[in-house]
Amino acid sequence: MNISDAVSVTREFKHHDLVDDIAKPGVRYELRPASKPGGDLARDLYNAWITLDNPSQFNSYTTDMVKGVILAFRAASNARNVNCVVFTGAGDRAFCTGGNTKEYAEYYAGHPQEYRQYMRLFNDMVSAILACDKPVVCRVNGMRIGGGQEIGMACDFSIAQDLARFGQAGPKHGSAPIGGATDFLPPMIGNERAMVAGVLCEPFSAHKAYHWGILADIAPALKVDGHYVANPLVETQRMTDEFGRIVFGEPKAGEAAKEGKALLARGTVDLALLDAKVEALCAKLLLTFPDCTTKTLEELRKPKLEAWNRNKENSRAWLALNMMTEGRAGFTAFNEGGKDDREVDFVLLRQQLAAGAGWVGPLHDSIQPKSRCKG
């Protein structure tokens, strides 16, 4: 039997997917032909692309989208002809900014039982990524914030365009980053950096994420006069300042920041180099024993998986109850506030709580952005 005969052997397979139709609004699942290193196609083999398709809301995931991601990962995991999974978002502005705050504010806020059911789906989404039998590559096409950062860190590899920003949003918007960040950040970047990222919720650049070890690689995305340039808003030419502090990937200030913004305005975003790096990684994965690769993934995932499984149910319960207090206030503020005013009055909140105010009463309304406008 020659090689061409060997690959034509087929058999009747059993169907192991949970449902016959995995389609859900806001999630695209497609099989793209797999390529060998060098570009030649590997006949009858594919990479499964799972795309969050809600660009008008920065690819934030709705309840239906969470279901779609679960089903898509299960399908990709079961697909015998799939080499690896590429998890990404539509457009060039965001991979994902987390849960859909409009849905949170208008449906789940104040309804802990409903949010508890939603969090079961969210937990299953993260678990589906961590349990996928195929390598999972997060193609970070833009912002990866909040829950988007958490599902991104659940992936095995992450490659980002260098204009992307990363970070958590929990304590700034009425939640805690216990959808994976508190589990994944410490083993990935260390406890001190995890504290800074998880508590302060300050976004950081792709270059900083790369330096911290959250990314396998980065690719320039800004084209100016036909040539790619590094993200002009952050420091990329030196590692430390005169005092030895690491400045690589930190935001530029003063005139350098103004020049960077002007250069950014002149350019256009082109993700061709990001796609090339993603395809190159997928091609490398193609040249491995599939079962040995799966077992290696299972072992290397254990630090994240063990922390996730240890904490996810307690986290689910707490997040549900939090929708009666800070979660309700934070998501309402984000949904109803202005573009640059989406946070509650934190000082007033702390003052009222210190004075003995309860959440049942006027506290919630008094700390909302609309109350500042009235004042």
MOUR-V258559 format. One record per residue. N is the residue number from 1. RES is the residue in one small letter. PHI is phi in radians with two decimals (999 if undefined). PSI is psi in radians with two decimals (NA if undefined). NEAR is the number of other C-alpha atoms within 12 Angstrom. Layout:
((N & RES & PHI & PSI & NEAR) (N & RES & PHI & PSI & NEAR))
This chain:
((1 & m & 999 & 2.17 & 8) (2 & n & -1.51 & 3.09 & 8) (3 & i & -1.09 & -0.73 & 8) (4 & s & -1.12 & -0.60 & 10) (5 & d & -1.22 & -0.67 & 9) (6 & a & -1.09 & -0.74 & 9) (7 & v & -1.37 & -0.13 & 15) (8 & s & -1.61 & -0.09 & 12) (9 & v & -1.17 & 2.28 & 11) (10 & t & -2.30 & 2.89 & 10) (11 & r & -2.57 & 2.93 & 8) (12 & e & -1.38 & 2.07 & 6) (13 & f & -1.72 & 2.60 & 10) (14 & k & -1.41 & 2.69 & 9) (15 & h & -1.70 & 2.07 & 13) (16 & h & -1.91 & 0.08 & 15) (17 & d & -1.27 & 2.73 & 20) (18 & l & -1.28 & -0.56 & 17) (19 & v & -2.39 & 2.81 & 16) (20 & d & -1.40 & -0.51 & 12) (21 & d & -2.12 & 1.96 & 14) (22 & i & -1.62 & 0.00 & 27) (23 & a & -1.17 & 2.30 & 24) (24 & k & -2.42 & 2.56 & 26) (25 & p & -1.03 & 2.34 & 21) (26 & g & 1.60 & 0.01 & 31) (27 & v & -2.31 & 2.22 & 34) (28 & r & -1.87 & 2.35 & 29) (29 & y & -2.15 & 2.15 & 33) (30 & e & -2.53 & 2.60 & 25) (31 & l & -1.76 & 2.11 & 25) (32 & r & -1.92 & 2.39 & 25) (33 & p & -0.95 & 2.34 & 26) (34 & a & -1.42 & 2.51 & 34) (35 & s & -2.02 & 2.59 & 29) (36 & k & -1.40 & 2.83 & 24) (37 & p & -0.96 & 2.25 & 20) (38 & g & 1.86 & -0.34 & 15) (39 & g & 1.89 & -0.25 & 15) (40 & d & -1.18 & 2.45 & 14) (41 & l & -1.26 & 2.51 & 18) (42 & a & -1.67 & 1.82 & 23) (43 & r & -0.95 & 2.30 & 19) (44 & d & 1.20 & 0.25 & 19) (45 & l & -2.08 & 2.62 & 24) (46 & y & -2.48 & 2.80 & 30) (47 & n & -1.89 & 2.30 & 40) (48 & a & -1.53 & 2.14 & 38) (49 & w & -1.80 & 2.14 & 38) (50 & i & -1.94 & 2.02 & 41) (51 & t & -2.07 & 2.17 & 40) (52 & l & -1.32 & 2.03 & 47) (53 & d & -2.03 & 1.22 & 34) (54 & n & -2.46 & 0.98 & 31) (55 & p & -1.11 & -0.48 & 26) (56 & s & -1.17 & -0.34 & 20) (57 & q & -2.10 & 0.62 & 27) (58 & f & 0.94 & 0.64 & 32) (59 & n & 1.00 & 0.48 & 40) (60 & s & -1.16 & 2.50 & 40) (61 & y & -1.61 & 2.24 & 43) (62 & t & -1.49 & 3.06 & 35) (63 & t & -1.03 & -0.78 & 32) (64 & d & -1.09 & -0.65 & 27) (65 & m & -1.17 & -0.66 & 36) (66 & v & -1.04 & -0.78 & 43) (67 & k & -1.04 & -0.74 & 33) (68 & g & -1.10 & -0.69 & 34) (69 & v & -1.14 & -0.76 & 44) (70 & i & -1.00 & -0.88 & 40) (71 & l & -1.15 & -0.65 & 35) (72 & a & -1.16 & -0.75 & 40) (73 & f & -1.17 & -0.64 & 44) (74 & r & -1.12 & -0.76 & 37) (75 & a & -1.11 & -0.78 & 36) (76 & a & -1.13 & -0.67 & 38) (77 & s & -1.10 & -0.64 & 35) (78 & n & -1.45 & -0.34 & 26) (79 & a & -1.20 & 2.09 & 28) (80 & r & -1.24 & -0.39 & 27) (81 & n & -1.75 & 0.19 & 26) (82 & v & -1.70 & 2.26 & 36) (83 & n & -1.43 & -0.90 & 44) (84 & c & -2.72 & 3.01 & 49) (85 & v & -1.97 & 2.33 & 48) (86 & v & -1.91 & 2.08 & 48) (87 & f & -1.89 & 2.12 & 46) (88 & t & -2.61 & -3.05 & 49) (89 & g & -2.20 & 2.82 & 42) (90 & a & -1.35 & 2.55 & 30) (91 & g & 1.43 & -2.87 & 25) (92 & d & -2.21 & 0.25 & 35) (93 & r & -1.76 & -0.57 & 33) (94 & a & -2.66 & 2.38 & 38) (95 & f & -1.25 & -1.00 & 47) (96 & c & -2.99 & 2.43 & 47) (97 & t & -1.88 & 0.32 & 40) (98 & g & 1.75 & -2.75 & 44) (99 & g & -1.14 & 2.68 & 42) (100 & n & -1.32 & 1.84 & 34) (101 & t & -1.15 & -0.47 & 37) (102 & k & -1.12 & -0.81 & 25) (103 & e & -1.15 & -0.71 & 26) (104 & y & -1.02 & -0.86 & 39) (105 & a & -1.23 & -0.69 & 29) (106 & e & -1.60 & -0.30 & 21) (107 & y & -2.11 & -0.85 & 23) (108 & y & -1.53 & -0.51 & 33) (109 & a & -1.02 & 2.23 & 35) (110 & g & 1.46 & 0.04 & 29) (111 & h & -2.25 & 1.36 & 23) (112 & p & -1.08 & -0.57 & 25) (113 & q & -1.15 & -0.70 & 22) (114 & e & -1.16 & -0.74 & 24) (115 & y & -1.19 & -0.55 & 34) (116 & r & -1.08 & -0.71 & 28) (117 & q & -1.15 & -0.71 & 21) (118 & y & -1.05 & -0.75 & 33) (119 & m & -1.16 & -0.44 & 35) (120 & r & -1.08 & -0.76 & 27) (121 & l & -1.12 & -0.77 & 30) (122 & f & -1.05 & -0.80 & 38) (123 & n & -1.00 & -0.73 & 38) (124 & d & -1.15 & -0.57 & 31) (125 & m & -1.14 & -0.86 & 37) (126 & v & -1.07 & -0.76 & 40) (127 & s & -1.12 & -0.60 & 34) (128 & a & -1.12 & -0.63 & 31) (129 & i & -1.20 & -0.82 & 46) (130 & l & -1.19 & -0.37 & 42) (131 & a & -1.79 & 0.05 & 35) (132 & c & -1.08 & 2.34 & 41) (133 & d & -1.33 & -0.09 & 33) (134 & k & -2.00 & 2.65 & 44) (135 & p & -1.04 & 2.45 & 44) (136 & v & -2.01 & 2.11 & 43) (137 & v & -1.90 & 2.09 & 42) (138 & c & -1.52 & 1.98 & 48) (139 & r & -1.56 & 1.78 & 51) (140 & v & -1.54 & 1.65 & 53) (141 & n & -1.52 & -0.06 & 47) (142 & g & -3.11 & -2.65 & 41) (143 & m & -0.90 & 2.39 & 40) (144 & r & -2.25 & 1.60 & 47) (145 & i & -2.18 & 2.61 & 39) (146 & g & 1.05 & -2.25 & 46) (147 & g & -1.09 & -0.43 & 42) (148 & g & -1.14 & -0.67 & 46) (149 & q & -1.14 & -0.64 & 48) (150 & e & -1.21 & -0.81 & 43) (151 & i & -1.23 & -0.47 & 52) (152 & g & -1.19 & -0.73 & 48) (153 & m & -1.24 & -0.35 & 49) (154 & a & -1.22 & -0.34 & 44) (155 & c & -1.27 & 2.86 & 44) (156 & d & -1.43 & -0.66 & 41) (157 & f & -2.30 & 2.59 & 38) (158 & s & -2.36 & 2.26 & 41) (159 & i & -2.19 & 2.27 & 46) (160 & a & -2.16 & 2.59 & 48) (161 & q & -1.30 & 2.53 & 47) (162 & d & -1.44 & 0.06 & 45) (163 & l & -1.58 & -0.14 & 44) (164 & a & -1.15 & 2.64 & 45) (165 & r & -2.11 & 2.67 & 41) (166 & f & -2.25 & 2.81 & 45) (167 & g & 2.62 & 3.04 & 41) (168 & q & -1.85 & 2.88 & 43) (169 & a & -2.30 & -0.13 & 39) (170 & g & -0.82 & -1.29 & 38) (171 & p & -1.09 & -0.25 & 29) (172 & k & -1.48 & -0.35 & 30) (173 & h & -2.28 & 0.41 & 39) (174 & g & 1.60 & 0.43 & 39) (175 & s & -2.50 & -3.03 & 37) (176 & a & -2.24 & 2.52 & 33) (177 & p & -1.37 & 1.01 & 41) (178 & i & -1.82 & 0.42 & 39) (179 & g & -1.66 & 0.35 & 47) (180 & g & 2.40 & -0.56 & 48) (181 & a & -1.09 & -0.79 & 46) (182 & t & -1.20 & -0.35 & 38) (183 & d & -1.49 & -0.72 & 36) (184 & f & -1.57 & -0.62 & 41) (185 & l & -1.09 & -0.83 & 37) (186 & p & -0.99 & -0.83 & 26) (187 & p & -1.24 & -0.37 & 27) (188 & m & -1.51 & -0.71 & 29) (189 & i & -2.24 & -0.04 & 26) (190 & g & 1.67 & 2.74 & 19) (191 & n & -1.15 & -0.73 & 18) (192 & e & -1.16 & -0.81 & 17) (193 & r & -1.13 & -0.62 & 28) (194 & a & -1.10 & -0.67 & 28) (195 & m & -1.08 & -0.81 & 23) (196 & v & -1.07 & -0.81 & 23) (197 & a & -1.22 & -0.74 & 36) (198 & g & -1.38 & -0.59 & 39) (199 & v & -1.60 & -0.80 & 28) (200 & l & -1.38 & -0.43 & 21) (201 & c & 1.03 & 0.59 & 28) (202 & e & -1.57 & 2.15 & 24) (203 & p & -1.12 & 2.61 & 29) (204 & f & -2.33 & 2.83 & 36) (205 & s & -1.41 & 2.90 & 39) (206 & a & -1.10 & -0.64 & 44) (207 & h & -1.11 & -0.69 & 41) (208 & k & -1.21 & -0.71 & 35) (209 & a & -1.07 & -0.67 & 38) (210 & y & -1.14 & -0.78 & 29) (211 & h & -1.13 & -0.65 & 24) (212 & w & -1.28 & -0.29 & 27) (213 & g & 1.65 & 0.27 & 24) (214 & i & -1.45 & -0.36 & 40) (215 & l & -2.09 & 2.53 & 36) (216 & a & -1.38 & -0.54 & 28) (217 & d & -2.88 & 2.85 & 32) (218 & i & -2.32 & 2.75 & 39) (219 & a & -2.38 & 2.39 & 36) (220 & p & -1.11 & 2.56 & 35) (221 & a & -2.21 & -0.28 & 36) (222 & l & -1.59 & 2.16 & 33) (223 & k & -1.88 & 2.18 & 26) (224 & v & -2.18 & 2.14 & 22) (225 & d & 0.94 & 0.67 & 14) (226 & g & 1.46 & 0.03 & 13) (227 & h & -2.18 & 2.51 & 16) (228 & y & -1.30 & 2.44 & 26) (229 & v & -2.29 & 2.66 & 28) (230 & a & -1.17 & 2.74 & 30) (231 & n & -0.82 & 1.97 & 42) (232 & p & -1.38 & -0.06 & 36) (233 & l & -1.60 & -0.15 & 35) (234 & v & -2.24 & 2.78 & 34) (235 & e & -1.31 & 2.15 & 28) (236 & t & -2.23 & -0.06 & 27) (237 & q & -1.76 & -0.13 & 18) (238 & r & -2.57 & 2.67 & 17) (239 & m & -1.58 & -0.68 & 19) (240 & t & -2.29 & 2.80 & 15) (241 & d & -1.61 & -2.99 & 13) (242 & e & -1.18 & -0.24 & 9) (243 & f & -1.76 & 0.07 & 8) (244 & g & 1.50 & 0.10 & 10) (245 & r & -1.42 & 2.47 & 12) (246 & i & -1.25 & 2.16 & 20) (247 & v & -2.05 & -0.09 & 24) (248 & f & -1.03 & 2.18 & 27) (249 & g & 1.50 & -0.06 & 34) (250 & e & -1.41 & 2.68 & 30) (251 & p & -1.11 & 2.46 & 28) (252 & k & -1.30 & 2.77 & 23) (253 & a & -2.28 & 2.91 & 16) (254 & g & 1.06 & -2.39 & 12) (255 & e & -1.12 & -0.62 & 12) (256 & a & -1.09 & -0.66 & 16) (257 & a & -1.19 & -0.72 & 19) (258 & k & -1.07 & -0.76 & 17) (259 & e & -1.13 & -0.69 & 18) (260 & g & -1.11 & -0.74 & 27) (261 & k & -1.12 & -0.68 & 21) (262 & a & -1.14 & -0.73 & 16) (263 & l & -1.15 & -0.71 & 22) (264 & l & -1.05 & -0.71 & 25) (265 & a & -1.16 & -0.51 & 18) (266 & r & -1.36 & -0.41 & 18) (267 & g & -1.65 & 3.11 & 23) (268 & t & -2.25 & 2.67 & 22) (269 & v & -1.57 & 2.23 & 32) (270 & d & -2.35 & 2.05 & 27) (271 & l & -1.67 & 0.34 & 31) (272 & a & -1.08 & -0.71 & 21) (273 & l & -1.23 & -0.60 & 27) (274 & l & -1.07 & -0.82 & 33) (275 & d & -1.10 & -0.65 & 28) (276 & a & -1.11 & -0.72 & 26) (277 & k & -1.18 & -0.68 & 30) (278 & v & -1.11 & -0.80 & 39) (279 & e & -1.11 & -0.66 & 36) (280 & a & -1.12 & -0.70 & 25) (281 & l & -1.16 & -0.77 & 35) (282 & c & -1.04 & -0.67 & 41) (283 & a & -1.16 & -0.68 & 30) (284 & k & -1.11 & -0.70 & 23) (285 & l & -1.14 & -0.51 & 34) (286 & l & -1.09 & -0.54 & 31) (287 & l & -1.64 & 0.85 & 19) (288 & t & -2.40 & 2.75 & 20) (289 & f & -1.17 & 2.20 & 14) (290 & p & -1.10 & -0.78 & 22) (291 & d & -1.23 & -0.66 & 17) (292 & c & -1.12 & -0.64 & 16) (293 & t & -1.15 & -0.78 & 24) (294 & t & -1.05 & -0.77 & 25) (295 & k & -1.13 & -0.68 & 19) (296 & t & -1.10 & -0.74 & 18) (297 & l & -1.03 & -0.81 & 29) (298 & e & -1.04 & -0.69 & 25) (299 & e & -1.26 & -0.76 & 17) (300 & l & -1.25 & -0.40 & 22) (301 & r & -1.35 & -0.24 & 32) (302 & k & -1.00 & -0.75 & 22) (303 & p & -1.00 & -0.72 & 22) (304 & k & -1.26 & -0.78 & 36) (305 & l & -1.15 & -0.72 & 31) (306 & e & -1.13 & -0.75 & 21) (307 & a & -1.13 & -0.73 & 27) (308 & w & -1.09 & -0.86 & 36) (309 & n & -1.18 & -0.51 & 26) (310 & r & -1.22 & -0.52 & 18) (311 & n & -2.01 & -0.27 & 23) (312 & k & -1.11 & -0.64 & 32) (313 & e & -1.28 & -0.72 & 24) (314 & n & -1.08 & -0.70 & 20) (315 & s & -1.12 & -0.71 & 30) (316 & r & -1.04 & -0.77 & 34) (317 & a & -1.15 & -0.76 & 24) (318 & w & -1.14 & -0.77 & 26) (319 & l & -1.08 & -0.64 & 39) (320 & a & -1.10 & -0.85 & 33) (321 & l & -1.15 & -0.57 & 27) (322 & n & -1.12 & -0.34 & 31) (323 & m & -1.20 & -0.13 & 36) (324 & m & -1.55 & -0.30 & 31) (325 & t & -2.21 & -1.76 & 30) (326 & e & -1.17 & -0.62 & 40) (327 & g & -1.08 & -0.80 & 39) (328 & r & -1.04 & -0.79 & 41) (329 & a & -1.17 & -0.78 & 43) (330 & g & -1.18 & -0.77 & 41) (331 & f & -1.26 & -0.58 & 40) (332 & t & -1.10 & -0.77 & 38) (333 & a & -1.08 & -0.77 & 38) (334 & f & -1.15 & -0.67 & 32) (335 & n & -1.32 & -0.64 & 31) (336 & e & -1.80 & -0.24 & 26) (337 & g & -1.30 & 2.96 & 27) (338 & g & -1.29 & 3.03 & 17) (339 & k & -0.96 & -0.71 & 11) (340 & d & -1.90 & 0.33 & 12) (341 & d & -2.54 & 1.29 & 22) (342 & r & -2.07 & 0.34 & 27) (343 & e & -2.10 & 2.65 & 34) (344 & v & -1.24 & 2.97 & 37) (345 & d & -1.41 & 1.64 & 30) (346 & f & -1.12 & -0.66 & 25) (347 & v & -1.16 & -0.80 & 14) (348 & l & -1.08 & -0.71 & 22) (349 & l & -1.01 & -0.86 & 28) (350 & r & -1.13 & -0.66 & 19) (351 & q & -1.11 & -0.77 & 16) (352 & q & -1.18 & -0.71 & 20) (353 & l & -1.14 & -0.68 & 20) (354 & a & -1.13 & -0.49 & 11) (355 & a & -1.50 & -0.04 & 11) (356 & g & 1.74 & 0.16 & 13) (357 & a & -1.16 & 2.57 & 17) (358 & g & -1.83 & 2.85 & 18) (359 & w & -1.29 & -0.42 & 24) (360 & v & -1.48 & 1.81 & 16) (361 & g & 2.53 & -2.69 & 13) (362 & p & -1.40 & -0.11 & 16) (363 & l & -0.96 & -0.85 & 27) (364 & h & -0.96 & -0.86 & 35) (365 & d & -1.22 & -0.58 & 26) (366 & s & -1.21 & -0.42 & 26) (367 & i & -1.68 & 0.01 & 35) (368 & q & -1.31 & 2.66 & 35) (369 & p & -0.94 & -0.61 & 30) (370 & k & -1.16 & -0.43 & 23) (371 & s & -1.23 & -0.58 & 21) (372 & r & -1.17 & -0.65 & 19) (373 & c & -1.11 & -0.69 & 13) (374 & k & -1.15 & -0.58 & 10) (375 & g & -1.26 & NA & 9))
